[in-house]
Structure formats: C-alpha cells, structure tokens
Amino acid sequence: MKQFFYLTNNEFYSGIYQSQVIDVIEFLKKQYQVNIRLIAFIPLKIYFREKAIIKKFSKDAIVLPSMPKQSNGKMWKYNRYLLYVICIIYRCKGIIARNPIATNLALYAKKNRLIQVVCYDGRGAVAAESKEYNIYPPEVANIIEQLEQKSILEATYRICITNNLLKYWKEKYKYEGNNHVIIPGTLGYSFVNFNLEENEISKIRNELGYSTNDILLVYAGSVEGWQSFDLLYGFLDQQIRVDDRIKILFLSKADRNIQKIADAFPDKVKRLWLNPSEVKNVMSAADYGLIIRENSTTNVVALPTKFPEYLACGLNIIVSNAVEEVYRFVELHNCGILWNGDREISFMPSTFENRQKNRKLALTYYNKYSEEITSRYADFLKKLDLL
C-alpha cells in the first residue's frame, strides 16, 4: 500500500490543528483506507510538550524537533534532511503539506526523487496575511511570498479552502492549472458527535445567568489582528445602544481588546476560557455567532473555522460582507444576519426549530462524512492515484 505523509512545520496543537490535520488524517484512513500518517516538525523549546499532546491524539504520528532559529528565514531548510531520512525509511510516495514552508520541504524531497507527489493544502492567502497582520518575523516575511508562489505553481496537486482563494492564486500567482480541488474547513468530530437538546440549552443559559429574553451573541476563538476587534467594537456599540436585551459572551483567552469591550459595557459582557470539550455546549446556549471582520485579502479568501462550528451548535450567524464565502452562504440559506456596517439589526431569540435547521446545514456542508465533502475527497484521492 502506498505510503503518504501529512506534513506540518512549526505548528502547535490546537482545536484547529485537531480538526484540520489530525481529524482529516483519521478520516482518510477510515473512509478510504489511505496509508497516511502525520509528520510534525515542532520547535525545540516546546518539543516534548507538543510531542506528548500530538501522540495522544495521533498515535502513529512522527514528531520531530525542528531546527532552531527559524525566524532567520533560512534555518527551516535544514529540516529537509530529517524528512529525507523518513521518506527513505518508509518508502514514501507522496506528501500532503500544510503551509508554504512545509510544502517547500516536500518539494525538496521530490526534487531529490525521494517522493513522487506533493500536494499543497492551502488554508489561506499566506503572503497577504503576513503583510496585512505581521504574522511572521521580518526575515521570514520577506521570503514567504516566494515560498507560497512556489508551493502553488510547483506542487503536483492543490487543496483550496474557498473559491475566493483559488481566484487569488490565479490573479496573484498566475496559476492556470486544473489540478486542484476546493475542500472547505470541516468540523472536528466533537462538533459532529453531540446532540442539541432544548432542555440542556435552557439549563446552560440559566447557569450562565442569561434569561430567555436575552439575545446572546457569542464570539469564540483567537484575538489575532484579522479578527478586527475595532470593527467588532463599533458593531456592538451600535447594536447595544438600541437593544437592551443584547448580551455578549467571549469564549477566548484574556486580552486587552476584549477588556476594552467589557469596560465599555460592563453589565453586558462575560468572558470564559473553557476546556475544548466544554466549548460546544456553552456555545450552543447562544443565539448568534459573530463573524465581524474588516475588508482585507486575508478575510476575503477565508472560511473562518468558527463558522461551521457556530452552525453545528445551532446558531444564527452575524457576518460582515468582507467574509464573502460566509456572507454568500448565510444569504443563500437564510441562516443569519448580513451586516454591511450601516444599519441597526432587529434581533430575534432563536427557536429550537431554527437551531435544528442550522445544525443540519452544518452537517450537510461541513461534516467530513457528508456526501458533499466525501465526493470532493474522492475526486482528490483519485487524482493522487490513491483510490
């Protein structure tokens, strides 16, 4: 059976890593009997901690220490020598790689005829994200556009998260091929394998101190620059001033941006930092999930991870027009509110029937085992000669 690897470089374990890397690998094994395992290069300073976590959830993963001082823009290349050894030992045919640096490591292995196939798993506009939000140190930022271009143009095959990202590749890097498939970010198994229960929703709302009349908006996730907290602050200020029922729940780590909002609306805002296993239950007690982002290339091509998770928890979505893929989905399926920055919103408490409808949408379009997603993976695997 042909050996494939899924390669990541300098990424640490998180909910996104679980759903977009580990869960995908397990899905390919179970659904299609693909012989694939994870190779994860981890920074030395967190290597032992991250290795223990990753091996807990992906027992056959190969977790390797990455070269130090990768911020100088050159040291990442030396990871390829360890990769060469692994490819030789396991007689690897191909590598699916996440992010441009991992893909370029795989391309080195292909150039040396150690593997035959390299697939770039494109999750966003990496160079644009670096420029817009200063993601990488300067030495890496200076080369990331070149690495992204090489990943897109020289990979054997490509996975693209949205139609807008594919359009960006064509416009920015002059990609003209057809060796790609669009597969959105999908739900982690924890969001698939739970039941919405009306009594449980009421119980959790009561425990959190919210009444049936409150309109509960939830924001879950990181506080990185692309999350556009200044725009979110303006949105909340606009809505709270005209609707006293609104309450906001942040499921995030403590942060000065969240604190600014809490200071402005002290009787409206709560923040909780939960274990991953608790998030879906608390999230499902809300009425609306917030995806308010500014107009940037990063956001225009994105499919935020929290979008299908909000839907799976039964929430209506409030989305700004910059996040075009989500905006179009919400408009097409009537599963939330479209906000263009210029109007107050008439909020309605969510009924249990509406929550069930939203969850069904999530399981139809963003569950790995749905017909929508399995057909796309089947097409992808056929192109890689794995089916």
C-alpha positions as CSV (number, residue, x, y, z in Angstrom):
1,M,0.0,0.0,0.0
2,K,1.4,3.4,-1.0
3,Q,2.7,5.4,2.0
4,F,1.7,9.1,2.2
5,F,2.6,11.6,4.9
6,Y,0.8,14.8,6.0
7,L,3.5,17.3,6.9
8,T,3.3,20.3,9.2
9,N,6.1,22.6,10.2
10,N,6.3,24.7,13.4
11,E,2.6,24.4,14.2
12,F,1.5,23.5,17.7
13,Y,-1.6,21.6,18.8
14,S,-4.9,23.4,18.9
15,G,-8.5,22.9,18.2
16,I,-7.8,23.9,14.6
17,Y,-4.9,21.5,14.3
18,Q,-7.1,18.7,15.6
19,S,-9.9,19.3,13.1
20,Q,-7.9,20.3,10.1
21,V,-4.9,18.0,10.5
22,I,-5.4,15.0,12.8
23,D,-9.1,14.5,12.2
24,V,-8.5,14.7,8.4
25,I,-5.8,12.1,8.6
26,E,-8.1,9.8,10.6
27,F,-10.9,10.4,8.1
28,L,-8.7,9.4,5.2
29,K,-7.7,6.2,6.9
30,K,-11.2,5.2,7.9
31,Q,-13.2,6.3,4.9
32,Y,-10.7,5.4,2.2
33,Q,-8.1,3.1,3.8
34,V,-5.3,5.6,2.8
35,N,-2.0,4.7,4.3
36,I,-1.2,8.1,5.7
37,R,0.4,9.4,8.9
38,L,1.4,12.7,10.3
39,I,4.9,14.2,10.3
40,A,5.1,17.2,12.6
41,F,8.2,19.4,13.0
42,I,8.0,21.1,16.4
43,P,10.2,24.0,17.8
44,L,12.7,22.7,20.3
45,K,11.5,24.8,23.2
46,I,8.1,23.2,23.1
47,Y,9.0,19.9,21.5
48,F,8.5,17.4,24.4
49,R,5.2,19.0,25.5
50,E,3.8,19.1,21.9
51,K,5.0,15.6,21.1
52,A,3.1,14.2,24.1
53,I,-0.1,16.0,23.1
54,I,0.1,15.1,19.4
55,K,0.9,11.5,20.1
56,K,-2.1,11.3,22.4
57,F,-4.4,12.1,19.5
58,S,-2.4,10.6,16.6
59,K,-0.6,7.6,18.0
60,D,1.4,6.8,14.8
61,A,2.5,10.4,14.3
62,I,6.2,11.1,13.7
63,V,7.0,14.1,15.8
64,L,10.4,15.6,15.1
65,P,12.4,18.6,16.5
66,S,12.7,21.4,14.0
67,M,15.9,23.4,13.5
68,P,16.3,26.3,15.9
69,K,16.3,30.0,14.9
70,Q,13.9,29.5,12.1
71,S,13.0,33.2,12.4
72,N,16.2,34.0,10.4
73,G,14.4,32.8,7.3
74,K,16.9,30.1,6.4
75,M,17.1,27.5,9.1
76,W,13.8,25.9,8.2
77,K,15.5,24.4,5.1
78,Y,17.6,22.1,7.3
79,N,14.5,20.2,8.4
80,R,14.6,18.6,4.9
81,Y,17.4,16.3,5.9
82,L,15.4,14.6,8.6
83,L,12.5,14.5,6.2
84,Y,14.7,12.8,3.6
85,V,15.6,10.0,6.1
86,I,11.9,9.4,7.0
87,C,11.0,9.3,3.3
88,I,13.7,6.7,2.6
89,I,12.8,4.6,5.7
90,Y,9.1,4.4,4.9
91,R,9.4,4.4,1.1
92,C,7.1,7.3,0.9
93,K,5.2,8.1,-2.4
94,G,3.9,11.5,-1.6
95,I,3.3,14.3,0.9
96,I,0.3,16.5,1.6
97,A,1.8,19.7,3.2
98,R,0.2,22.4,5.2
99,N,1.5,25.9,4.7
100,P,4.2,27.1,2.2
101,I,7.3,26.2,4.3
102,A,6.1,22.6,4.8
103,T,5.3,22.4,1.1
104,N,8.8,23.6,0.1
105,L,10.3,21.0,2.4
106,A,8.3,18.4,0.5
107,L,9.3,19.9,-2.9
108,Y,13.0,19.4,-1.9
109,A,12.2,15.7,-1.3
110,K,10.5,15.5,-4.7
111,K,13.5,17.3,-6.4
112,N,15.8,14.6,-4.9
113,R,13.4,11.9,-6.2
114,L,12.6,10.6,-2.7
115,I,8.8,11.1,-3.4
116,Q,6.7,11.5,-6.5
117,V,3.8,13.6,-5.3
118,V,3.5,16.9,-3.4
119,C,0.0,18.3,-2.5
120,Y,-0.2,21.9,-1.2
121,D,-3.1,22.1,1.4
122,G,-3.9,25.8,1.0
123,R,-5.8,27.2,4.0
124,G,-5.4,30.9,3.3
125,A,-3.6,33.7,1.5
126,V,-0.4,33.3,3.5
127,A,1.7,36.2,2.0
128,A,-1.2,38.6,2.2
129,E,-1.8,37.6,5.8
130,S,1.8,38.2,6.6
131,K,1.8,41.7,5.1
132,E,-1.6,42.7,6.5
133,Y,-1.2,41.4,10.0
134,N,2.6,41.0,10.6
135,I,2.3,37.2,11.2
136,Y,6.0,36.3,10.6
137,P,9.2,37.9,11.7
138,P,10.7,40.2,9.0
139,E,13.3,37.6,7.8
140,V,10.5,35.0,7.1
141,A,8.0,37.6,5.8
142,N,10.5,38.6,3.1
143,I,10.5,35.2,1.6
144,I,7.0,33.9,2.4
145,E,5.5,35.2,-0.9
146,Q,8.2,33.4,-2.9
147,L,7.6,30.2,-0.9
148,E,3.8,30.5,-1.4
149,Q,4.2,31.0,-5.1
150,K,6.5,28.0,-5.5
151,S,4.0,25.9,-3.5
152,I,1.1,26.8,-5.7
153,L,2.9,26.6,-9.0
154,E,5.2,23.6,-8.4
155,A,3.0,21.2,-6.3
156,T,1.6,18.2,-8.1
157,Y,-1.9,18.9,-6.7
158,R,-3.6,21.5,-4.5
159,I,-6.4,21.7,-1.9
160,C,-8.0,25.1,-1.8
161,I,-10.3,26.1,1.1
162,T,-12.5,28.6,-0.9
163,N,-13.4,29.7,-4.4
164,N,-12.0,33.1,-3.5
165,L,-8.7,31.7,-2.5
166,L,-8.5,29.9,-5.9
167,K,-9.3,33.2,-7.6
168,Y,-6.5,34.9,-5.5
169,W,-4.0,32.2,-6.7
170,K,-4.9,32.9,-10.3
171,E,-4.7,36.6,-10.0
172,K,-1.6,36.9,-7.7
173,Y,0.5,34.0,-8.9
174,K,-0.9,33.3,-12.4
175,Y,-1.9,29.8,-11.5
176,E,-3.7,28.4,-14.6
177,G,-3.9,24.6,-14.0
178,N,-6.8,22.3,-13.1
179,N,-5.0,20.1,-10.6
180,H,-6.9,21.3,-7.6
181,V,-10.0,20.7,-5.5
182,I,-11.9,23.0,-3.3
183,I,-12.5,21.5,0.2
184,P,-13.7,23.8,2.9
185,G,-12.5,23.6,6.5
186,T,-14.6,20.8,8.1
187,L,-16.0,20.2,11.6
188,G,-14.0,18.4,14.2
189,Y,-15.5,15.2,15.4
190,S,-16.5,16.7,18.8
191,F,-18.9,19.2,16.9
192,V,-20.4,16.3,14.9
193,N,-20.9,13.8,17.6
194,F,-23.1,15.7,20.0
195,N,-26.9,16.3,20.3
196,L,-28.7,19.6,20.5
197,E,-31.2,19.3,23.4
198,E,-33.6,22.1,24.2
199,N,-33.7,21.4,27.9
200,E,-29.9,21.4,28.0
201,I,-29.7,24.8,26.2
202,S,-32.1,26.3,28.7
203,K,-30.1,24.8,31.6
204,I,-26.8,26.2,30.4
205,R,-28.3,29.7,29.7
206,N,-29.7,29.7,33.2
207,E,-26.4,28.6,34.8
208,L,-24.6,31.4,32.9
209,G,-27.1,34.0,34.2
210,Y,-29.0,34.6,30.9
211,S,-32.8,34.8,30.7
212,T,-35.0,33.6,27.9
213,N,-35.5,37.2,26.8
214,D,-31.8,38.0,26.4
215,I,-30.2,38.0,23.0
216,L,-26.9,36.2,23.5
217,L,-24.1,36.9,21.0
218,V,-21.1,34.7,21.2
219,Y,-17.5,35.2,20.0
220,A,-15.2,32.2,20.2
221,G,-11.6,31.9,19.2
222,S,-8.4,33.9,18.8
223,V,-7.8,37.6,19.1
224,E,-5.4,37.9,16.1
225,G,-5.4,41.1,14.0
226,W,-7.6,39.7,11.3
227,Q,-10.4,39.3,13.8
228,S,-10.9,43.1,13.5
229,F,-11.8,44.0,17.1
230,D,-12.1,47.7,16.3
231,L,-14.8,46.9,13.8
232,L,-16.4,44.4,16.3
233,Y,-16.4,47.1,19.0
234,G,-18.2,49.6,16.6
235,F,-20.8,46.9,15.7
236,L,-21.5,46.1,19.4
237,D,-21.7,49.7,20.4
238,Q,-24.1,50.4,17.5
239,Q,-26.4,47.5,18.5
240,I,-26.3,47.7,22.3
241,R,-27.4,51.3,22.3
242,V,-30.7,50.5,20.7
243,D,-31.4,47.0,22.1
244,D,-31.0,46.5,25.9
245,R,-31.6,42.7,25.5
246,I,-28.2,42.1,23.9
247,K,-25.5,40.3,25.9
248,I,-22.1,39.2,24.7
249,L,-20.1,36.1,25.6
250,F,-16.5,35.8,24.7
251,L,-15.0,32.2,24.7
252,S,-11.4,33.4,24.5
253,K,-8.3,34.0,26.5
254,A,-8.0,37.3,28.3
255,D,-7.0,40.1,26.0
256,R,-6.9,43.9,26.1
257,N,-9.3,44.1,23.1
258,I,-11.9,42.0,25.0
259,Q,-11.2,44.0,28.1
260,K,-11.9,47.3,26.3
261,I,-15.3,46.0,25.2
262,A,-16.0,44.7,28.7
263,D,-15.1,48.1,30.2
264,A,-17.4,49.9,27.8
265,F,-20.3,47.5,28.5
266,P,-19.7,46.1,32.0
267,D,-23.2,44.7,32.5
268,K,-23.3,43.2,29.0
269,V,-20.0,41.3,28.6
270,K,-18.7,38.0,30.0
271,R,-15.5,36.1,29.1
272,L,-14.9,32.4,29.7
273,W,-11.9,30.3,28.8
274,L,-13.0,26.7,28.7
275,N,-11.7,23.2,28.1
276,P,-12.2,22.2,24.5
277,S,-14.7,19.6,25.5
278,E,-16.9,22.3,27.1
279,V,-17.0,24.8,24.3
280,K,-19.7,23.3,22.1
281,N,-22.2,23.0,25.0
282,V,-21.7,26.6,26.1
283,M,-21.6,27.9,22.6
284,S,-25.0,26.2,21.8
285,A,-26.6,28.3,24.5
286,A,-26.1,31.5,22.5
287,D,-28.5,32.9,19.8
288,Y,-25.9,34.3,17.3
289,G,-22.3,33.6,16.4
290,L,-20.2,36.7,15.5
291,I,-18.0,36.9,12.3
292,I,-17.4,40.6,12.0
293,R,-14.2,41.3,10.0
294,E,-12.6,44.1,8.1
295,N,-12.1,44.1,4.3
296,S,-8.7,42.5,3.7
297,T,-7.4,39.9,1.4
298,T,-6.9,37.6,4.4
299,N,-10.6,37.8,5.2
300,V,-12.0,37.9,1.6
301,V,-10.5,34.5,0.8
302,A,-11.1,32.9,4.3
303,L,-13.6,30.4,5.6
304,P,-13.3,31.0,9.4
305,T,-13.1,27.8,11.4
306,K,-15.7,29.1,13.8
307,F,-18.4,29.5,11.1
308,P,-19.3,25.8,10.7
309,E,-18.8,25.3,14.5
310,Y,-21.4,28.1,15.2
311,L,-23.8,26.5,12.7
312,A,-23.2,23.0,14.2
313,C,-24.2,24.5,17.6
314,G,-27.4,25.7,16.0
315,L,-26.6,29.4,16.0
316,N,-27.6,32.0,13.5
317,I,-24.6,33.9,12.0
318,I,-24.0,37.6,12.0
319,V,-21.4,38.2,9.3
320,S,-19.9,41.3,7.7
321,N,-19.7,41.5,3.9
322,A,-15.8,41.2,3.9
323,V,-16.0,37.5,4.6
324,E,-17.5,36.7,1.2
325,E,-17.8,32.9,1.4
326,V,-19.7,33.0,4.7
327,Y,-21.8,36.0,3.6
328,R,-23.0,34.2,0.4
329,F,-23.7,31.0,2.4
330,V,-25.8,32.9,5.0
331,E,-27.6,34.8,2.3
332,L,-28.4,31.6,0.3
333,H,-29.5,29.5,3.2
334,N,-31.1,32.3,5.3
335,C,-29.2,31.3,8.4
336,G,-28.3,34.6,10.0
337,I,-27.9,38.3,9.5
338,L,-25.9,40.1,6.8
339,W,-24.2,43.3,8.2
340,N,-22.8,45.9,5.9
341,G,-21.8,48.3,8.7
342,D,-24.5,50.8,8.1
343,R,-27.6,49.6,10.0
344,E,-29.1,48.5,13.3
345,I,-30.3,45.0,13.5
346,S,-33.7,43.6,14.6
347,F,-32.7,40.6,16.7
348,M,-35.0,37.7,17.4
349,P,-34.4,34.9,20.0
350,S,-33.6,31.7,18.3
351,T,-36.2,28.9,18.4
352,F,-35.2,25.3,18.8
353,E,-36.6,24.5,15.4
354,N,-34.3,27.1,13.9
355,R,-31.3,25.7,15.8
356,Q,-32.0,22.3,14.4
357,K,-32.2,23.7,10.8
358,N,-28.8,25.4,11.3
359,R,-27.2,22.3,12.6
360,K,-28.5,20.3,9.7
361,L,-26.8,22.8,7.3
362,A,-23.5,22.4,9.1
363,L,-23.7,18.6,8.9
364,T,-24.7,18.7,5.3
365,Y,-21.9,21.0,4.1
366,Y,-19.1,20.8,6.6
367,N,-19.1,17.2,8.0
368,K,-16.3,15.2,6.6
369,Y,-18.6,12.2,6.2
370,S,-21.3,14.1,4.3
371,E,-21.9,13.4,0.7
372,E,-20.8,17.0,-0.2
373,I,-17.4,16.5,1.4
374,T,-16.7,12.8,0.6
375,S,-17.3,13.4,-3.1
376,R,-14.6,16.1,-3.1
377,Y,-12.1,14.0,-1.2
378,A,-12.8,11.1,-3.5
379,D,-12.0,13.3,-6.5
380,F,-8.8,14.5,-4.8
381,L,-7.7,10.9,-3.9
382,K,-8.3,9.7,-7.5
383,K,-6.0,12.4,-8.8
384,L,-3.3,11.3,-6.4
385,D,-3.9,7.6,-7.5
386,L,-4.9,6.7,-4.0
387,L,-8.4,5.3,-5.0
